[in-house]
Structures are given as C-alpha cells and as structure tokens.
Amino acid sequence: MSDELKIRKDGVFDFVSLGALVHRLDPGVIPFRKASECQIHVSGGEFNVAANLSDCFGMKTAIVSAMVDYPIGDLIAEQVKAMGVTPFYKRFKHNGVTGPNMATVYSDRGFGVRAPVVFYNRAHEAAAELKPGVFDWKAIFAGGVRWAHCGGIFAALSANTAALAAEFIKAAKDAGAVTSFDLNFREKLWKIHGGDARAVETIAKIVANVDVLVGNEEDLQKGLGIPGPEVAGKSKLDPSVFVGMMSSVVKKLPHVKIVATTLREVHSTNRHSWSAVAWINGTTYSAPTAELDVLDRVGGGDGFAAGLFYGLLTGESPKEAVRLGWAHGALLTTFPGDTTMASLDQVRALAKGATARIQR
C-alpha cells in the first residue's frame, strides 16, 4: 500500500499542465467529406484539464505550451485566456507558408450506428519542437504549485517532447507538487515514433516521478508494458480487469499512489453507459453507472480527471473525489467542444444523484 498524497496547502497555482494546444474542426454530425462548415474548438488533453479546473471549479491553473504568432495561434490564445488559464508560452514565428503550425484535429461526431471519426494534421507542429531547457521551471514553480500534470499525447509528439515531459515532472516533484500523468495511449501517434516498444521505454522515464496515473487497462498495458490479467471483465463497465492489474502496476511503480479511469460501454454513438473507478492508496472506489445521451464525447476523460483532481485538491474523501470526476465527465459529454460548460453546482448535484428534471 502506498502512502497518501501529500498536497501542499497553498501556491500561486493549484494546477499547472504541460502539453500541446490544438484546434479541433467539428462539422457536427456531417462527415468531413460532405461538410461545408464546421465549429472550431480549442483543445489539448493537458490543456483541457487546466481549463476545466479553472472555468468550472474556480482553481488557479496554468498551461505550459508552444504558441505560434499567426491568426490560428491568436484564436487559440484567446480561448486559453477566456477559460482563465495562465499561459507560459515558447513562441514561434510562422513563415507564412509551411509553419511551424498549431496542430489541427478533425472530427465528426457520428450519429447512432455511425461512429465518430478523428484524424489529425500535426505536420510541422510547433509543440513537437519543444525540448528540455526551453522553460525556466524554477521561475514557473517559484511561487508554489500544488499539482503538475502531463500526458501521453504530448509525450508521443517527438523524442524531445518526451524528454521535456520527464524534465517537467521531475522539476515539479522537486518543487513539492503532486504529479500526474494521463497515459492517453494513441496508437496513431506512437506508430510514427517507434511503436509500442518505444512508447513503453519513453513513458517509463516520465512515470518514474509520477504520483497519480490516469488510464484504462489498454493504456496500462500499452503505455507501461504491463501484461493484462487472464480474467476478462464481464463488460466494459466491470472494473475487475482494471483492479486486477493494480498489483502489477504497484510492483512496477511502487511510488504511484492513485490509478484512475473512466468506464464506458458504447451502445450507440449517442447512448453510453458511464462509470469510473479509482485505486487510491490500496482501496478501490467505484462511481455509479449513468446512462448518458451523448452530444459530443470528446473530452469526457479529461472532464473526469479534472473533477477527480479537484476533489483531491480540496480535501474531499476519495469516494467523493471519484464521484465528482464521474459527474463532471458525464456533464462534459452534453456540451459541444472539448472543455467544460458546466457549473460546480451542476457537478455537485449530479454527484449527489440529481436528475434531468427541469430547474425552475
């Protein structure tokens, strides 16, 4: 059993994350090949958590990232500001033709039996050019940071970003912050940089200093190289496979204190059963199961992470922290875009068992 998290009481920032900022083009239910218009959502797995914690939960958050001085960069920076997140940018000039660029994610939402589709253009992405030594961690952590977060998507962008993620997590640990890492295993990204074996080798250097891991069974297997248990879960909502892997995780990473994930069974694109589970200091905590009518599923996992981290940062019980994460992740799937539009009152009400009856 691991020791409990030691979360400092104060700091200039409650939460700082390192990651790539992207913009997602979303034509709604129309497939891209037939689309004539789309919405633009500002996103990034690591940024989403910082934005959610700021906008919904009222926490002081920051993002460390790359920013390109051109109109797409301006659009993204505007949304970072609107969500109340303090930026620490390494700035890049755009040459007007080939970049460097802010990455583009394309996704249509699908509908019913038609699944959502996601693909990327990360060609000459500025964030992939970030490397160790470009940020002054002593300055960023000088006023105190309570929690620091990074993820597998950023680590997969290049050898340099993986090394930078390891540097960031180590600097955060040395500065007294709780550290977390969302494994967020993306096959398409790792394939370009050496595949599964390279992923395990790369992530190992980062998680050596991580207190809290976010990831499902597949993330744990492919990101950490831990074999899955022979016993198969009865369904996607059955946490037994996840729980069965904890002894292997602890054996490999004895310093990890919390491992958490969402559980989702997809009945159709717009109808999901939703739950969550967390292993906290040797005890397993499960959220209830909700039947979700999903508008936009992207960002639900980051929504869960934000609610869970908020609960832990504010001293809620482990059970309540998991419920807050579960409730916020559920609400996030009812909004367009990758970041929250929920209020803390809505999250607390759903965590306590509120229904969708009209509020007058």
N, C-alpha and C positions, 0 to 999 in steps of 0.2 A: 504494500500500500504506500502511496506517495504522500508526502507532506502536503498540507493545504497551501493554496496560493497565498503569497504574501503581497498584497496590493497596497501600495503607498496611498496615504490618505489625501495628499494634495499634489498639485503640479500645475504648471502653466497649461498643459494639455492632459485631458483624460485619455486621449487616444491619438496615436499617430500611425499612419499606414504608408507603406512604400509600394508603388505599383504603377502600371501604365494607365493613362487616361485614354479612352477611346470614344468614338461616337457611333451609335447604332442607328442604321437606317431601317425603318419599320413601315412596310406598306400595309400593315394590319393583316386581314385575312386573305389579301390578294397575293398570290405567288409572285416573286420578283420578276419572272419572265413575262408576266402580264401586267406589271404595276405601271401606273402613270404618275403616282405621287406617294410620298412617304413622310412619316414623322421622324424627327431626329431626337434621339435620346443620348444624353451623356452618361457614360458608364465606365466600368473597370472594376473587376472583382474586389480589389483592395479599396478603391475609392468608394464603392457602394456602401461598404460597412461604415466608413467615416462619415459619409453623407447621411446615412440613416441615423447614426448615433447623434449627429448634430441636429438634424431637422425634426425628427420625431422625439428623441429622448433628451434633447437640451444639453448635450455634453460638448465640451470644448475639444474639437478634433482638428487634425491636420493631415495633409497628403503630401508626400514627397514624390515628385514625378518629373517627367520631361514635358516641356512646353515649346511648341513651335510658333514663331512670330508670323502668323498669316491668319486669314479670316476663320479657318476651322479651329485653329488654336484659340482665337478670341472667343468664339462661340462656346468652346469647352470651358475656358477660364471663367466666363460669365456665369455658367451653371455651377461651377465649383463655388464661386462667390455667393450665388443665390442660396446654396444649401448650407452656407455658414461655415464652410471648411477653409481653414487657413492653408494656403499653398506654400510649399518650398520647391521652386522650380529650377531645374537646369535648363536654360533657354537655348534654343537652336534657331538659326536663321533659315528660312525657306528660300531655295534658289529660284522659285517661280515656275519650275518645270517638274523636276523629279523628286523634290523633297529637301530635307527629311520631312516625313509626314506624321500626322496624328492618325493612328490606325482606324480603319473602318470595319465595323461588324455589320453584316447584312442578315436580316432575319425576317421571315414571315411567320405569323402566329399559328398558321394552320387552322383547322376547324373540324370538330367531330372526329371522323375516322382519319382525317388528313393531318399528319403530324407536323409540328413546327420544323422549320429548316433554318440552320445557322451556318454561315460561312464567312470567311474573313478576307480582308486585304491588309496585310501587315507589311507590305513591301516598303523598304527604306523607312522603317518606323523609328522615330526619334528615341522612344523609350528603350529600344533594343541597343542603342548606342551608349546608354548609361553604364558606367563602370565604377569599380571601387575607387575611392579617393575624390570623387566629384562633389560629395556633400560633406559639410562640416558637422559631423554628428555631435561633437562636443557643444557646439552652438545650439543645435536643434534641441538637445536634451538638457541644456543648461538650466532652464527654469523648472525642470522636473516633468517627466512624462510617466503616466500611470500604466499605460498599456501600449504595446507596439505590435503591429500586425503586418504580415506579408502573405503572399500566396503563390501557388504553383503555376499560375498562368504567367505571372511576371518572371518567375524563375526559368520558365521554358523559352523565353524570347531569345536568349543568347547565352553564351558562356559567361559573358561579362555581367549580365543581369543576375545570373545565378550567384556569382561571386559577390555582387553588390548586396543581394538579399542576405547572404551569410554574414557579410560585414555589418549590415543594418541590425540584424537580430542580435549579433554579438555585442554591438555598441549599446543597444537597448538594454540587454541583460546587465552589462557592466554599469549602466546608469540607474539600475534598480527598477526597471519597468518589467511588468509581466509581458511575456512574449507569446504570440500565437501565430499559427501558420495554417492556412486553408489549403489542403493538398490539391483540390480543384484539378484533378488529372485530366488533361486534354490530349488525347491521342494524336490529333492532327498537328498540334504544336511540337510535341516531343519527337514525332516521326522525322521532322526536319533536322532535329539536333541530336540524332543518335539513338532514338527509340527508347524502349523500356529500360534497358540496362543503364543507359546514360542517365535516365531520369532518376533511378534509384541512387546511383553514385552522386549525382548533383544534389538531390534533396537531403541526403544523409548529412552533408556539411551544414545545411541550414538548420535541420531539426535537432542537431546536437545541442542547441541552446534554446529550444522551444519548450514552453510550459504547457501550452494548450494547442491541441490539434483538432482541426475540423475536417471531416472526410468520412465517406461511407466505406463499405467493405472493399469495393473495387479500388477506391483511392488508396486505401491502406495497403492493398496487395500490390498495385502497380507503382505507387509512389514510394513505398517503403520497402518493397520486395519481401513482404511477409506473406507466406502461403495462407490461403483461406482454410477454415476448418472443414472437415469432411461432411459434418452435418449441415444440410441445406435448410434454409429458412422455409417455413410453410408458405409465406407470401412476402412481398416486398415490404409489408408493414411489420413483419415478425423480426424483432431485434435480436433474436438468438444468434444469428450468424455474426453480427457486429459484436455482440457481447462475448461470443466465443473466441474472438480474435484478440481480446484485451490482454490475455496472459502473454501472447506473443509480442504485442506492442510493448508491454511493460518490460519484458525480457530484453527486447532490443533497445528500448528507450526508457530506462528506469526513472529518469528525471521528469518525464511527462506526467502531469497531474490530472489533466482532463482531456478526454476524446469525445467529440460530439458530432452528430449528423442528423440530417432530416431523413424521414422515411416517406416514400411516395409511391403509391400504386396508381398507375395511369389507366383509367377506364376508357377515356377518350381524351382528345386534346383539351376539352373544356370541363372535364369531370375527373377530379383526382381525389383519392383518399390520402390524407396528410397526417403525419405524426412526426415525432422526433425522439431521439434517445441520447443520453449522455452518460459516460462513465466518469464519475467525479470522485477522486480520492478512494477508489476501490469499490464504490457503490454505484449501481445503475439506476438512473432516473428516466422514466418514460413519460412522454406527453400523451394526452388523449388523442383519439383519431377524429379528424373532422372530414366531412365530405365537402370538397371545395368546388365551386363554379369558377373556373379559371378564365380571367380575361387575358393575362399575359404572364406566362410562367417564368420569364427571365428575371433573375434577381431574388427569387424566393429563398434560396440558400443563404445569400448574403443578408437577407432580412432576418433569417433565423439567427445567424451569427451575431448580428447587431443586438437583437433582443437578449440573447444569452449573455453577451459581454456586459450589457447594461445592468442586467440583474446581478452579475458577479461584482461589477464595479461599485454598485450601490448597496452591497451587503445583503441582498435577498438570499433566501435559502436556496440550495441547489435545485430543489424541486420547482420553486417559483421561477428561478432564472431560466430553466428549461421551458417552462410554460410561457414565459414572456417571449422567448425566442420563437417558439412554435406559433404563438398568436400573431406576432409581427410578421413572420414569414408567410403565414396564411393570408393576412390582410394585404401584403405586398402583391400577391398574385391577382388581386382585384383591381389594381391600378395599371394604366399603361406605363411603360418605361421600366427602368432598372432600379430606381431609387424610390424611397418611401413617399407616400402622400398621407400616411396615417398620423393620427394624434396619439399621444401617450394614453389619454383617457380611453380611446378605442382599443388600444392594445391591452390595457389592464382589464377592460370589461370583457373582451373575448377570452383572455386568460382565465377569468373567473367564471366563464360559461355563458356569456351573453349570446343572444340570438340575433337574427337579422330583422327582427320586428322594427317597424318604423319608429324613429325617435322624434317625438313632438315636443 
